[in-house]
């Protein structure tokens, strides 16, 4: 397989954030928004936030599920796997596809929250503006 660059060059955030920032933001949003496991009888190999964060990362970089699986398994992505607490196991493409279908409606909202976290950090833009406005009056 040729050495392929998965980051879209035309993405407006391309020069501002790195893989670690994207991963941290995706995982933080997923942990805040989703239950630990999607079902009590699920295999519990991965938490639902781990899988959702992987889907968010793949969506951010416009990767297919198979490309995302290969990207996560590359040795230079060790730091990404550590942030996601994946260990040596990597979710396969069919698992990622099922998670994406399950969270289809939430994916856009979570993606927007992830982008805000990457740009502004932990604070919320709306609440910061509201606090400043109320402090002046």
N, C-alpha and C positions, 0 to 999 in steps of 0.2 A: 504494500500500500504506500503511495507517495506521501511525503510529509506534507500534510494539508493543514492550512491555517483555518481554524474554525471560527475565529472572531471576524464578524462582518466589518470590513473596513469603513463602510459608509455609516455605521452606527454612531449617533451623536455622542455617546458616552465612551467610545472606543479609547480615546486618549486619556480619559479621566480616571478610569477604574481598571483594576487588574483582576485576575481570576479569583484571588482570595477575597476581594471585596464583593464580587458577584456571589460567590459561594456563601460567605457570611450573611449577606443580606437575604438571599434565598432561604437559607436554613432558618434564620431568625423569623422571617415572615411565616414560614411553614409551621414552626413550633408555636407561634402565637395564635395561628388560625385553625389548626387542625388537632384532633385527638391523637394520642400516642399511637394507637392502632385503629385501623378502620373497622375491625370486627374482633370480638373476643376470641373467636375460633381461628383467626388468621394464623399463619405459620410463625410469625414474629421473627423472621430473619432480618427484616428491616422495619423501622418504624414508619408510620405513614408520613410524618414530616420529612424524614430522610428521602423517601421516594418522591414526595412532592417537590422538595428542593431540587432533586435531580431533574425533574420535568421542567421546573422553572429555569434552571440553568440551560438546559437544552433549548428551551423556547427563546431565551435571551440571545443565545448564539446561533439560532436558526439551524439546529442540528436535528437530524432524524434520530429516532430512538436507538438504532443500531450504531450510528456515528457517536452518540452520547455514551453508549456502553463501551465502545472502543476508546474514546477520549478519556473516560474515567479509569480505564485499565492501564493506560500508558504510565510508565515509571515516573515521568516528570510531573504527574498529577498526584503524587503522594500527599502533598500539602492539602489539596482539595479533598481527598479521601479522609484525611485527618480531621479537617473542619466538619465534614459531614458525619464523622464517627462511623465510617463504613468498615474499617478494618481491611481485611483482605478480600472480602466478598464484594462483588459488584452486581447490582441488579441487572437482569437481562432485559432485552428490548421488549419482550412481550409483557413483562411486569410493568415496565415504564408506560407502555401503551395503555394497559388496563387502568393504571393510576390516572393518566391524563384523561381518559374517558370518564372516569368517576368524578373528577374534579373539574370537568369542562367549564361549568359556569363560574367557578371560583378562580380559574386560571388567569383571566384578564385582571381581575381585582388584585389578586396576589402579585401579579407581575408589576402592576403599577405601584403597589406598596414597596416591592423590592427595589424598583428604580428610585423611589423617594428615599429609601434607606441608604442606597449607594451614594446619592448626591448630598443629602442633608444629614446623614448619620441617624442616630436614634430619635432625634426630635421630629415632631410633626410640624410641617410648615404652617398649617392652619391654626393650630393651637399657639404657636409662637407669635403669629401676627395678632391673634386675639388678645394674648397677654400684654403685648406691647400697646395695643390700642386702649385696653381698659386701664393700664397704668397711667396713661396720659390724661385720662378724663376723671 
